[in-house]
Amino acid sequence: MEVYKMIHSQNDKDANKKYHVILESGRDFILNVNKDVDDLQEEVAWAAYNEAALMDDYLANVEPINDI
């Protein structure tokens, strides 16, 4: 089961928690993570790191997005 994925639309209903990921180049993206992961913080960190590497960039910051 895929634990994380980048979103491309606001209608994505598979993920339960969203994170704003900022890269060293200044680019950013939203990362969706399922809440049922055992070690959520570590999983989010690795997922953001891997996505940054796929974009040939380095991870700068990860911030949770609080749903209103």
N, C-alpha and C positions, 0 to 999 in steps of 0.2 A: 504494500500500500504506500502510495506516495505521501510523504509527510509534509512537504512544502511545495509551493509553486508560485510563480509570479502571476499577478493578475493582469488582465488586459481589459476587464470590464467591471462595472460595479455590480453586476448580477451574479457574481460567483458565490455559490452557496455552500461549497464543500469545506471551506476553511472557517475556523471559529475565532481565530485571533490574528490581528494584522500588525505588522511592524513596518516602520519607515526606515529603510536602509539607505545610508548615505555613503557614497564612495569617495575616495581621495580626489578623483578628477572633478568632483562637484556633481556628478550624475547621481540620481537616486531612483529608487523603485520601492514598490510595496510588496512585502513578503507575507503570504498566508501560511499559517501553521495550525494544525489540528491541536486542540487542547488535551487530547487524550494521550499525548506523548509522556512517557515516564519522567524524563529529565528535560523539561521544556526549555530552560535557559540555555543549556548546552546544545540542544538540537537547533534552536534559533540561531545561535552563534555559528555553528557549523554550516547551516543552510545559507546564511548570509555570506559567509566566507566563500563557500563553493560558488554561489551565484556571482559574486564579485570576480572570482577567478575566471569564470566563463566569459565575463565581459572584459577580460584583460585589464583588470583594475584591482585596487586594494580597498579593503573594508576600512571605513573611517568611523562610522557610528551606527548603532541600531537603537531605535526608540519605539516603544509600544504605542499603538494608536488606540486611544480609548474611544469606543463607540458611544455615541450619544443616544 
